[in-house]
């Protein structure tokens, strides 16, 4: 089975910072990766599908890139609403999550 | 607007079977993959499996011996049955819709299921 290794597990950042989260797949998965944001007590929200396709209504400060085994989610200019936990996903598995905290 | 509404118990006894249903409104149940995902308290997301619009199923290998998913197209519903529950199955269970790229764009509200006597 394909495993998704997500890093870091926790990230401390300030408003306006550029933030990058990485997911590495245990084998090549072309571009079958999605990224989600989850806030406490809420269901995850889909941000990006197919590694780089931004979902409707998601701010353009979010972007995804990568192919093969390494994928990244980047948030340019972190906003107060962005403090949350982020997960990468290959269809049958999720990364362990990255909690973005206020520095 | 597509909505997924979950129903089912919040407390189940050890060794018993969990049954959850997800009702889809605002859209057709056709042409999508209908999934269940769970999240133990304070932990990450775990994919349980999916049932496609044609009835094809795929389950997490770690759960496949205990899981059954079904689809009721006439009522726009899909269901999860998880047998032989233990405390390790305590989690928030979510239903979700997966599209052709198998990213989950609509989610249910989540059901906290506690396994306890």
gemmi code that builds the backbone of each chain (N, CA, C; Angstrom):
import gemmi

chains = {
    "A": [
        ("UNK", (0.819, -1.193, 0.000), (0.000, 0.000, 0.000), (0.868, 1.265, 0.000)),
        ("UNK", (0.394, 2.291, -0.658), (1.109, 3.551, -0.714), (0.965, 4.288, 0.605)),
        ("UNK", (2.086, 4.784, 1.128), (2.090, 5.583, 2.354), (2.440, 7.023, 2.004)),
        ("UNK", (1.846, 7.958, 2.762), (2.116, 9.378, 2.573), (2.781, 9.921, 3.830)),
        ("UNK", (4.032, 10.355, 3.710), (4.780, 10.900, 4.840), (4.726, 12.423, 4.766)),
        ("UNK", (4.026, 13.017, 5.703), (3.811, 14.467, 5.700), (4.707, 15.123, 6.732)),
        ("UNK", (5.278, 16.268, 6.369), (6.139, 17.003, 7.306), (6.044, 18.512, 7.068)),
        ("UNK", (6.271, 19.309, 8.133), (6.462, 18.871, 9.523), (5.126, 18.510, 10.167)),
        ("UNK", (5.155, 17.978, 11.380), (3.907, 17.665, 12.078), (3.314, 18.925, 12.711)),
        ("UNK", (4.171, 19.846, 13.089), (3.738, 21.132, 13.637), (4.602, 22.220, 13.042)),
        ("UNK", (4.009, 23.370, 12.819), (4.698, 24.491, 12.211), (4.229, 25.761, 12.909)),
        ("UNK", (5.162, 26.529, 13.430), (4.831, 27.809, 14.062), (5.189, 28.936, 13.106)),
        ("UNK", (4.226, 29.815, 12.851), (4.439, 30.879, 11.879), (3.673, 32.129, 12.280)),
        ("UNK", (4.066, 33.232, 11.669), (3.443, 34.528, 11.959), (2.589, 34.980, 10.780)),
        ("UNK", (1.689, 35.886, 11.068), (0.873, 36.468, 9.995), (1.794, 37.064, 8.940)),
        ("UNK", (1.516, 36.760, 7.687), (2.316, 37.273, 6.585), (3.428, 36.345, 6.142)),
        ("UNK", (3.733, 35.300, 6.929), (4.793, 34.362, 6.558), (4.384, 33.510, 5.361)),
        ("UNK", (5.400, 33.009, 4.666), (5.211, 31.997, 3.626), (5.418, 30.634, 4.282)),
        ("UNK", (4.488, 29.714, 4.058), (4.495, 28.413, 4.718), (4.495, 27.313, 3.658)),
        ("UNK", (5.323, 26.300, 3.879), (5.370, 25.167, 2.950), (5.242, 23.861, 3.728)),
        ("UNK", (4.356, 23.002, 3.285), (4.133, 21.673, 3.864), (4.426, 20.654, 2.773)),
        ("UNK", (5.090, 19.562, 3.161), (5.526, 18.565, 2.184), (4.909, 17.207, 2.455)),
        ("UNK", (4.576, 16.508, 1.398), (4.146, 15.115, 1.466), (4.998, 14.291, 0.510)),
        ("UNK", (5.513, 13.187, 1.012), (6.295, 12.279, 0.181), (5.578, 10.929, 0.119)),
        ("UNK", (5.359, 10.455, -1.083), (4.697, 9.167, -1.291), (5.726, 8.054, -1.333)),
        ("UNK", (5.324, 6.873, -0.882), (6.248, 5.734, -0.839), (6.553, 5.179, -2.220)),
        ("UNK", (5.753, 5.559, -3.208), (6.041, 5.227, -4.600), (5.374, 6.272, -5.484)),
        ("UNK", (5.728, 6.288, -6.761), (5.197, 7.319, -7.646), (3.679, 7.236, -7.763)),
        ("UNK", (3.042, 8.375, -7.608), (1.575, 8.442, -7.702), (1.167, 9.511, -8.711)),
        ("UNK", (2.032, 9.791, -9.652), (1.834, 10.841, -10.668), (1.352, 12.106, -9.972)),
        ("UNK", (0.085, 12.528, -10.191), (-0.377, 13.770, -9.561), (-1.647, 13.553, -8.740)),
        ("UNK", (-1.855, 12.322, -8.288), (-3.082, 11.999, -7.543), (-2.952, 12.382, -6.080)),
        ("UNK", (-2.867, 13.690, -5.823), (-2.772, 14.188, -4.459), (-3.740, 15.348, -4.260)),
        ("UNK", (-4.396, 15.334, -3.101), (-5.270, 16.438, -2.711), (-4.793, 16.988, -1.365)),
        ("UNK", (-5.182, 18.213, -1.082), (-4.840, 18.879, 0.182), (-6.109, 19.407, 0.830)),
        ("UNK", (-6.181, 19.249, 2.157), (-7.351, 19.662, 2.936), (-6.912, 20.545, 4.103)),
        ("UNK", (-7.833, 21.399, 4.523), (-7.687, 22.198, 5.740), (-8.755, 21.740, 6.717)),
        ("UNK", (-8.383, 21.538, 7.973), (-9.364, 21.163, 8.982), (-9.211, 22.052, 10.202)),
        ("UNK", (-10.327, 22.580, 10.654), (-10.380, 23.365, 11.884), (-11.061, 22.536, 12.961)),
        ("UNK", (-10.773, 22.810, 14.239), (-11.307, 21.990, 15.334), (-12.827, 21.839, 15.278)),
        ("UNK", (-13.283, 20.614, 15.391), (-14.707, 20.331, 15.413), (-15.401, 20.385, 14.068)),
        ("UNK", (-14.634, 20.567, 12.999), (-15.220, 20.686, 11.663), (-14.715, 19.588, 10.741)),
        ("UNK", (-15.488, 19.321, 9.691), (-15.030, 18.397, 8.665), (-13.915, 19.051, 7.847)),
        ("UNK", (-13.027, 18.247, 7.289), (-11.993, 18.803, 6.412), (-12.607, 19.524, 5.213)),
        ("UNK", (-11.861, 20.512, 4.718), (-12.286, 21.276, 3.542), (-11.269, 21.050, 2.437)),
        ("UNK", (-11.747, 20.664, 1.263), (-10.854, 20.427, 0.131), (-10.308, 21.755, -0.397)),
        ("UNK", (-8.985, 21.851, -0.468), (-8.340, 23.056, -0.994), (-7.857, 22.860, -2.426)),
        ("UNK", (-7.182, 21.720, -2.651), (-6.486, 21.472, -3.913), (-6.665, 20.012, -4.290)),
        ("UNK", (-6.936, 19.757, -5.563), (-6.985, 18.391, -6.080), (-5.992, 18.253, -7.230)),
        ("UNK", (-5.698, 17.025, -7.609), (-4.744, 16.743, -8.683), (-3.456, 17.526, -8.520)),
        ("UNK", (-2.998, 17.611, -7.308), (-1.713, 18.211, -6.903), (-1.676, 19.736, -6.969)),
        ("UNK", (-2.365, 20.332, -7.953), (-2.203, 21.778, -8.141), (-3.470, 22.516, -8.541)),
        ("UNK", (-4.603, 21.816, -8.605), (-5.844, 22.443, -9.048), (-6.589, 23.036, -7.863)),
        ("UNK", (-6.670, 24.348, -7.824), (-7.308, 25.048, -6.714), (-8.822, 24.929, -6.802)),
        ("UNK", (-9.466, 24.545, -5.709), (-10.915, 24.439, -5.686), (-11.552, 25.823, -5.712)),
        ("UNK", (-12.774, 25.882, -6.239), (-13.493, 27.130, -6.304), (-13.680, 27.755, -4.923)),
        ("UNK", (-13.445, 29.060, -4.816), (-13.648, 29.759, -3.559), (-12.448, 29.731, -2.624)),
        ("UNK", (-11.422, 28.958, -2.965), (-10.214, 28.903, -2.124), (-9.294, 30.062, -2.503)),
        ("UNK", (-8.827, 30.806, -1.505), (-7.980, 31.969, -1.816), (-6.734, 31.600, -2.608)),
        ("UNK", (-6.313, 32.510, -3.453), (-5.182, 32.239, -4.346), (-3.842, 32.204, -3.610)),
        ("UNK", (-3.817, 32.540, -2.312), (-2.569, 32.412, -1.553), (-2.213, 30.942, -1.308)),
        ("UNK", (-3.169, 30.039, -1.543), (-2.912, 28.611, -1.443), (-2.497, 28.089, -2.826)),
        ("UNK", (-1.454, 27.272, -2.849), (-1.067, 26.635, -4.104), (-0.442, 25.277, -3.821)),
        ("UNK", (-0.552, 24.399, -4.794), (0.027, 23.072, -4.669), (0.912, 22.777, -5.860)),
        ("UNK", (1.923, 21.950, -5.614), (2.818, 21.574, -6.700), (3.378, 20.185, -6.437)),
        ("UNK", (4.045, 19.663, -7.458), (4.702, 18.371, -7.318), (4.141, 17.321, -8.242)),
        ("UNK", (4.889, 16.246, -8.361), (4.463, 15.074, -9.120), (5.383, 13.920, -8.741)),
        ("UNK", (4.951, 12.723, -9.068), (5.782, 11.559, -8.736), (5.661, 11.190, -7.273)),
        ("UNK", (6.653, 11.541, -6.466), (6.634, 11.170, -5.056), (6.682, 12.355, -4.095)),
        ("UNK", (6.931, 13.562, -4.570), (7.052, 14.697, -3.665), (6.092, 15.808, -4.045)),
        ("UNK", (5.327, 16.252, -3.042), (4.270, 17.237, -3.253), (4.340, 18.298, -2.159)),
        ("UNK", (3.983, 19.524, -2.509), (4.008, 20.595, -1.528), (2.737, 21.424, -1.587)),
        ("UNK", (2.339, 21.894, -0.407), (1.287, 22.892, -0.264), (1.965, 24.154, 0.241)),
        ("UNK", (1.742, 25.260, -0.441), (2.328, 26.529, -0.050), (1.231, 27.533, 0.246)),
        ("UNK", (1.403, 28.237, 1.346), (0.528, 29.364, 1.672), (1.410, 30.602, 1.668)),
        ("UNK", (1.165, 31.485, 0.746), (1.915, 32.741, 0.707), (1.171, 33.741, 1.592)),
        ("UNK", (1.898, 34.485, 2.422), (1.288, 35.488, 3.263), (0.164, 34.925, 4.142)),
        ("UNK", (0.544, 34.176, 5.150), (-0.364, 33.502, 6.075), (-1.332, 34.501, 6.720)),
        ("UNK", (-2.612, 34.128, 6.718), (-3.660, 34.975, 7.293), (-4.223, 34.345, 8.573)),
        ("UNK", (-4.883, 35.130, 9.437), (-5.416, 34.583, 10.695), (-6.323, 33.376, 10.492)),
        ("UNK", (-7.081, 33.365, 9.400), (-8.004, 32.264, 9.158), (-7.290, 30.985, 8.742)),
        ("UNK", (-5.986, 31.050, 8.477), (-5.250, 29.886, 7.973), (-4.680, 28.999, 9.069)),
        ("UNK", (-4.797, 29.423, 10.324), (-4.276, 28.590, 11.411), (-5.223, 27.403, 11.591)),
        ("UNK", (-4.717, 26.224, 11.273), (-5.526, 25.011, 11.179), (-4.587, 23.827, 11.000)),
        ("UNK", (-5.172, 22.649, 10.815), (-4.393, 21.456, 10.488), (-4.613, 21.115, 9.022)),
        ("UNK", (-3.539, 20.768, 8.337), (-3.583, 20.467, 6.909), (-3.196, 19.014, 6.655)),
        ("UNK", (-3.909, 18.381, 5.738), (-3.653, 16.978, 5.391), (-3.469, 16.846, 3.880)),
        ("UNK", (-2.507, 16.021, 3.504), (-2.434, 15.587, 2.118), (-3.179, 14.252, 2.003)),
        ("UNK", (-3.559, 13.905, 0.791), (-4.329, 12.673, 0.570), (-4.042, 12.101, -0.802)),
        ("UNK", (-3.706, 10.850, -0.831), (-3.741, 10.036, -2.036), (-5.044, 9.273, -1.911)),
        ("UNK", (-5.696, 8.858, -2.988), (-7.065, 8.350, -2.826), (-7.337, 7.457, -1.628)),
        ("UNK", (-6.422, 6.559, -1.291), (-6.774, 5.608, -0.238), (-6.049, 5.879, 1.066)),
        ("UNK", (-5.367, 6.979, 1.223), (-4.626, 7.233, 2.440), (-4.393, 8.723, 2.637)),
        ("UNK", (-4.256, 9.097, 3.918), (-3.985, 10.475, 4.275), (-2.603, 10.594, 4.902)),
        ("UNK", (-1.991, 11.778, 4.751), (-0.804, 12.073, 5.527), (-1.182, 12.264, 6.991)),
        ("UNK", (-0.163, 12.381, 7.825), (-0.386, 12.427, 9.268), (-0.900, 13.782, 9.742)),
        ("UNK", (-0.812, 14.800, 8.907), (-1.311, 16.119, 9.253), (-0.211, 17.064, 9.696)),
        ("UNK", (-0.411, 18.356, 9.422), (0.485, 19.423, 9.860), (-0.340, 20.499, 10.534)),
        ("UNK", (-0.062, 20.724, 11.804), (-0.777, 21.767, 12.538), (-0.011, 23.077, 12.390)),
        ("UNK", (-0.660, 24.088, 11.843), (-0.055, 25.403, 11.681), (-0.509, 26.276, 12.853)),
        ("UNK", (0.460, 26.654, 13.684), (0.174, 27.403, 14.907), (0.688, 28.831, 14.810)),
        ("UNK", (0.149, 29.659, 15.665), (0.608, 31.048, 15.735), (1.930, 31.104, 16.495)),
        ("UNK", (2.917, 31.779, 15.904), (4.230, 31.913, 16.534), (4.213, 32.999, 17.609)),
    ],
    "B": [
        ("UNK", (-27.156, 23.116, -3.920), (-25.966, 22.857, -3.114), (-26.036, 21.439, -2.546)),
        ("UNK", (-25.006, 20.671, -2.802), (-24.952, 19.300, -2.307), (-24.776, 19.306, -0.789)),
        ("UNK", (-25.542, 18.470, -0.129), (-25.393, 18.296, 1.322), (-25.401, 16.823, 1.657)),
        ("UNK", (-24.573, 16.456, 2.638), (-24.530, 15.085, 3.138), (-24.944, 15.126, 4.615)),
        ("UNK", (-25.986, 14.383, 4.948), (-26.510, 14.360, 6.316), (-26.337, 12.964, 6.890)),
        ("UNK", (-25.576, 12.866, 7.969), (-25.299, 11.577, 8.582), (-26.322, 11.255, 9.671)),
        ("UNK", (-26.600, 9.975, 9.843), (-27.455, 9.531, 10.936), (-26.919, 8.203, 11.473)),
        ("UNK", (-27.137, 8.006, 12.771), (-26.654, 6.787, 13.399), (-26.349, 7.042, 14.860)),
        ("UNK", (-26.090, 5.962, 15.607), (-25.894, 6.092, 17.054), (-24.562, 6.705, 17.420)),
        ("UNK", (-24.518, 7.312, 18.604), (-23.275, 7.879, 19.101), (-22.568, 6.966, 20.097)),
        ("UNK", (-23.265, 5.940, 20.543), (-22.698, 5.012, 21.530), (-22.995, 3.589, 21.102)),
        ("UNK", (-21.958, 2.789, 21.035), (-22.109, 1.390, 20.651), (-21.317, 0.541, 21.646)),
        ("UNK", (-21.847, -0.602, 21.986), (-21.176, -1.480, 22.945), (-20.067, -2.282, 22.260)),
        ("UNK", (-19.021, -2.635, 23.006), (-17.955, -3.475, 22.442), (-18.519, -4.774, 21.889)),
        ("UNK", (-17.940, -5.218, 20.802), (-18.283, -6.442, 20.061), (-19.517, -6.270, 19.181)),
        ("UNK", (-20.235, -5.169, 19.307), (-21.433, -4.976, 18.489), (-21.075, -4.349, 17.138)),
        ("UNK", (-22.115, -4.077, 16.341), (-21.938, -3.558, 14.987), (-22.418, -2.119, 14.908)),
        ("UNK", (-21.588, -1.287, 14.292), (-21.941, 0.103, 14.034), (-22.615, 0.212, 12.672)),
        ("UNK", (-23.736, 0.929, 12.638), (-24.411, 1.208, 11.369), (-24.627, 2.717, 11.238)),
        ("UNK", (-24.083, 3.275, 10.174), (-24.237, 4.707, 9.896), (-24.796, 4.877, 8.481)),
        ("UNK", (-25.624, 5.894, 8.313), (-26.207, 6.193, 7.000), (-25.917, 7.639, 6.655)),
        ("UNK", (-25.684, 7.874, 5.378), (-25.438, 9.226, 4.865), (-26.454, 9.498, 3.761)),
        ("UNK", (-27.239, 10.546, 3.917), (-28.254, 10.910, 2.938), (-27.773, 12.101, 2.125)),
        ("UNK", (-27.803, 11.939, 0.805), (-27.312, 12.962, -0.110), (-28.475, 13.791, -0.643)),
        ("UNK", (-28.387, 15.096, -0.516), (-29.413, 15.980, -1.072), (-28.753, 17.039, -1.949)),
        ("UNK", (-29.528, 17.580, -2.875), (-29.015, 18.628, -3.745), (-28.202, 18.129, -4.918)),
        ("UNK", (-28.166, 16.828, -5.111), (-27.398, 16.265, -6.214), (-27.645, 14.783, -6.332)),
        ("UNK", (-27.219, 14.229, -7.445), (-27.432, 12.813, -7.693), (-26.330, 11.972, -7.051)),
        ("UNK", (-26.702, 10.741, -6.734), (-25.731, 9.817, -6.170), (-24.937, 9.134, -7.284)),
        ("UNK", (-25.321, 9.373, -8.510), (-24.649, 8.763, -9.651), (-23.312, 9.430, -9.939)),
        ("UNK", (-22.400, 8.660, -10.525), (-21.136, 9.182, -11.040), (-20.175, 9.698, -9.990)),
        ("UNK", (-20.290, 9.194, -8.764), (-19.347, 9.589, -7.725), (-18.946, 8.370, -6.906)),
        ("UNK", (-17.924, 8.588, -6.073), (-17.461, 7.581, -5.127), (-17.861, 8.047, -3.735)),
        ("UNK", (-18.607, 7.224, -3.023), (-19.162, 7.612, -1.728), (-18.362, 6.917, -0.641)),
        ("UNK", (-17.745, 7.742, 0.221), (-16.708, 7.241, 1.102), (-17.023, 7.466, 2.562)),
        ("UNK", (-16.332, 6.690, 3.373), (-16.346, 6.870, 4.816), (-14.912, 7.070, 5.292)),
        ("UNK", (-14.738, 8.031, 6.172), (-13.437, 8.405, 6.721), (-13.642, 8.626, 8.212)),
        ("UNK", (-12.677, 8.222, 9.031), (-12.850, 8.417, 10.461), (-11.637, 9.119, 11.066)),
        ("UNK", (-11.837, 9.649, 12.253), (-10.787, 10.410, 12.929), (-10.888, 10.160, 14.436)),
        ("UNK", (-10.000, 9.338, 14.991), (-9.979, 9.153, 16.451), (-9.726, 10.487, 17.152)),
        ("UNK", (-10.217, 10.635, 18.354), (-10.043, 11.903, 19.076), (-8.589, 12.343, 19.132)),
        ("UNK", (-8.321, 13.566, 18.675), (-6.974, 14.122, 18.727), (-6.007, 13.563, 17.706)),
        ("UNK", (-6.489, 12.749, 16.781), (-5.590, 12.102, 15.822), (-5.957, 12.497, 14.381)),
        ("UNK", (-5.267, 11.860, 13.436), (-5.443, 12.185, 12.030), (-6.572, 11.416, 11.376)),
        ("UNK", (-6.698, 11.623, 10.073), (-7.775, 11.036, 9.294), (-7.398, 9.634, 8.814)),
        ("UNK", (-8.352, 8.738, 8.849), (-8.158, 7.372, 8.355), (-9.256, 7.051, 7.340)),
        ("UNK", (-8.829, 6.691, 6.127), (-9.780, 6.311, 5.096), (-10.315, 4.915, 5.369)),
        ("UNK", (-11.644, 4.748, 5.402), (-12.260, 3.446, 5.678), (-12.558, 2.706, 4.379)),
        ("UNK", (-13.075, 3.440, 3.385), (-13.383, 2.806, 2.120), (-14.368, 3.618, 1.308)),
        ("UNK", (-14.711, 3.079, 0.128), (-15.725, 3.727, -0.688), (-16.622, 2.695, -1.364)),
        ("UNK", (-17.784, 3.181, -1.788), (-18.646, 2.437, -2.685), (-18.936, 3.356, -3.858)),
        ("UNK", (-18.773, 2.845, -5.060), (-18.996, 3.671, -6.243), (-20.469, 3.667, -6.618)),
        ("UNK", (-20.813, 4.534, -7.553), (-22.194, 4.633, -8.024), (-22.654, 3.325, -8.664)),
        ("UNK", (-21.705, 2.510, -9.130), (-22.069, 1.230, -9.739), (-22.087, 0.098, -8.718)),
        ("UNK", (-21.751, 0.397, -7.472), (-21.769, -0.616, -6.422), (-20.428, -1.258, -6.140)),
        ("UNK", (-19.394, -0.862, -6.870), (-18.042, -1.381, -6.596), (-17.544, -0.846, -5.267)),
        ("UNK", (-16.935, -1.713, -4.474), (-16.409, -1.285, -3.183), (-14.897, -1.469, -3.109)),
        ("UNK", (-14.271, -0.634, -2.281), (-12.845, -0.761, -1.974), (-12.696, -0.358, -0.526)),
        ("UNK", (-12.025, -1.207, 0.253), (-11.907, -0.973, 1.683), (-10.445, -0.875, 2.104)),
        ("UNK", (-10.235, -0.173, 3.222), (-8.906, -0.128, 3.836), (-8.524, -1.564, 4.227)),
        ("UNK", (-7.352, -2.021, 3.790), (-6.958, -3.417, 4.108), (-6.989, -3.741, 5.600)),
        ("UNK", (-6.749, -2.741, 6.435), (-6.727, -2.998, 7.878), (-8.126, -3.193, 8.450)),
        ("UNK", (-9.163, -2.858, 7.685), (-10.540, -2.945, 8.164), (-11.418, -3.866, 7.330)),
        ("UNK", (-10.889, -4.368, 6.230), (-11.717, -5.044, 5.237), (-12.491, -6.239, 5.791)),
        ("UNK", (-11.970, -6.901, 6.795), (-12.659, -8.085, 7.336), (-13.880, -7.703, 8.169)),
        ("UNK", (-14.011, -6.423, 8.523), (-15.103, -6.009, 9.408), (-16.063, -5.003, 8.767)),
        ("UNK", (-15.766, -4.574, 7.536), (-16.514, -3.466, 6.920), (-17.412, -3.951, 5.788)),
        ("UNK", (-18.614, -3.359, 5.731), (-19.485, -3.514, 4.574), (-20.104, -2.162, 4.261)),
        ("UNK", (-20.064, -1.779, 2.992), (-20.722, -0.544, 2.551), (-21.796, -0.898, 1.544)),
        ("UNK", (-22.877, -0.121, 1.570), (-23.977, -0.358, 0.645), (-24.528, 0.967, 0.142)),
        ("UNK", (-25.274, 0.849, -0.975), (-25.794, 2.035, -1.666), (-27.285, 1.841, -1.894)),
        ("UNK", (-28.077, 2.880, -1.631), (-29.518, 2.851, -1.887), (-29.830, 4.023, -2.811)),
        ("UNK", (-29.773, 3.771, -4.103), (-29.929, 4.862, -5.063), (-31.339, 5.438, -5.064)),
        ("UNK", (-32.327, 4.637, -4.723), (-33.703, 5.141, -4.750), (-33.930, 6.199, -3.679)),
        ("UNK", (-33.171, 6.114, -2.590), (-33.298, 7.085, -1.504), (-32.093, 8.011, -1.388)),
        ("UNK", (-31.189, 7.940, -2.358), (-29.974, 8.762, -2.342), (-29.206, 8.627, -1.027)),
        ("UNK", (-29.004, 7.377, -0.628), (-28.304, 7.099, 0.627), (-27.203, 6.076, 0.422)),
        ("UNK", (-26.205, 6.135, 1.279), (-25.224, 5.061, 1.353), (-24.916, 4.816, 2.827)),
        ("UNK", (-24.449, 3.603, 3.105), (-24.344, 3.181, 4.500), (-23.026, 2.472, 4.779)),
        ("UNK", (-22.670, 2.491, 6.065), (-21.476, 1.817, 6.575), (-21.895, 0.866, 7.682)),
        ("UNK", (-21.380, -0.355, 7.631), (-21.499, -1.285, 8.749), (-20.101, -1.709, 9.148)),
        ("UNK", (-19.793, -1.569, 10.435), (-18.490, -1.973, 10.967), (-18.737, -2.909, 12.143)),
        ("UNK", (-18.239, -4.133, 12.011), (-18.547, -5.188, 12.976), (-17.470, -5.312, 14.050)),
        ("UNK", (-17.835, -6.022, 15.103), (-16.889, -6.415, 16.156), (-16.114, -5.213, 16.700)),
        ("UNK", (-16.837, -4.229, 17.142), (-16.216, -2.985, 17.578), (-15.411, -3.156, 18.862)),
        ("UNK", (-14.323, -2.390, 18.950), (-13.533, -2.268, 20.175), (-13.346, -0.785, 20.475)),
        ("UNK", (-12.715, -0.500, 21.611), (-12.481, 0.899, 21.984), (-11.651, 1.623, 20.930)),
        ("UNK", (-10.806, 0.898, 20.207), (-9.966, 1.506, 19.173), (-10.779, 2.051, 18.000)),
        ("UNK", (-12.042, 1.679, 17.907), (-12.912, 2.191, 16.837), (-13.615, 3.488, 17.232)),
        ("UNK", (-13.399, 3.948, 18.459), (-13.955, 5.232, 18.884), (-13.364, 6.346, 18.033)),
        ("UNK", (-14.225, 7.112, 17.397), (-13.761, 8.133, 16.452), (-14.942, 8.974, 15.979)),
        ("UNK", (-14.621, 10.093, 15.347), (-15.619, 10.822, 14.561), (-15.627, 10.189, 13.173)),
        ("UNK", (-16.793, 9.764, 12.742), (-16.951, 9.147, 11.427), (-17.576, 10.166, 10.477)),
        ("UNK", (-16.953, 10.310, 9.300), (-17.441, 11.230, 8.276), (-17.827, 10.445, 7.019)),
        ("UNK", (-18.907, 10.871, 6.378), (-19.156, 10.429, 5.010), (-18.701, 11.563, 4.086)),
        ("UNK", (-18.332, 11.209, 2.863), (-17.808, 12.212, 1.937), (-18.029, 11.770, 0.500)),
        ("UNK", (-18.072, 12.748, -0.401), (-18.225, 12.475, -1.828), (-16.886, 12.629, -2.538)),
        ("UNK", (-16.526, 11.599, -3.294), (-15.304, 11.648, -4.090), (-15.642, 11.721, -5.561)),
        ("UNK", (-14.961, 12.618, -6.270), (-15.179, 12.754, -7.701), (-14.231, 11.880, -8.500)),
        ("UNK", (-14.121, 12.177, -9.777), (-13.300, 11.361, -10.664), (-11.840, 11.328, -10.227)),
        ("UNK", (-11.376, 12.379, -9.600), (-9.983, 12.422, -9.150), (-9.856, 11.958, -7.705)),
        ("UNK", (-10.968, 11.449, -7.160), (-10.989, 10.865, -5.822), (-10.482, 11.813, -4.747)),
        ("UNK", (-10.794, 13.088, -4.923), (-10.649, 14.058, -3.844), (-12.047, 14.289, -3.285)),
        ("UNK", (-12.138, 14.523, -1.998), (-13.435, 14.570, -1.328), (-13.915, 16.002, -1.177)),
        ("UNK", (-14.919, 16.372, -1.985), (-15.323, 17.772, -2.056), (-16.512, 18.127, -1.166)),
        ("UNK", (-17.326, 17.160, -0.812), (-18.423, 17.399, 0.121), (-18.352, 16.372, 1.244)),
        ("UNK", (-18.599, 16.866, 2.479), (-18.482, 16.024, 3.658), (-19.747, 16.120, 4.505)),
        ("UNK", (-20.049, 15.040, 5.217), (-21.080, 15.095, 6.219), (-20.603, 15.848, 7.449)),
        ("UNK", (-21.493, 16.007, 8.397), (-21.197, 16.814, 9.583), (-20.332, 16.069, 10.604)),
        ("UNK", (-20.199, 14.770, 10.421), (-19.422, 13.968, 11.367), (-20.299, 13.426, 12.484)),
        ("UNK", (-20.033, 12.185, 12.874), (-20.724, 11.549, 13.987), (-19.687, 10.994, 14.945)),
        ("UNK", (-19.684, 11.462, 16.177), (-18.778, 10.907, 17.183), (-19.358, 9.579, 17.667)),
        ("UNK", (-18.644, 8.507, 17.408), (-19.058, 7.189, 17.842), (-18.130, 6.745, 18.964)),
        ("UNK", (-18.702, 6.480, 20.099), (-17.944, 6.012, 21.249), (-18.270, 4.542, 21.477)),
        ("UNK", (-17.240, 3.728, 21.583), (-17.429, 2.305, 21.856), (-17.165, 2.089, 23.338)),
        ("UNK", (-18.218, 1.778, 24.058), (-18.100, 1.625, 25.503), (-19.289, 0.835, 26.030)),
        ("UNK", (-19.048, 0.110, 27.092), (-20.141, -0.638, 27.723), (-20.849, 0.218, 28.769)),
    ],
}
model = gemmi.Model(1)
for chain_id, residues in chains.items():
    chain = gemmi.Chain(chain_id)
    for i, (resn, *xyz) in enumerate(residues, 1):
        res = gemmi.Residue()
        res.name, res.seqid = resn, gemmi.SeqId(i, " ")
        for name, pos in zip(("N", "CA", "C"), xyz):
            atom = gemmi.Atom()
            atom.name, atom.element = name, gemmi.Element(name[0])
            atom.pos, atom.b_iso = gemmi.Position(*pos), 0.0
            res.add_atom(atom)
        chain.add_residue(res)
    model.add_chain(chain)
structure = gemmi.Structure()
structure.add_model(model)
structure.setup_entities()
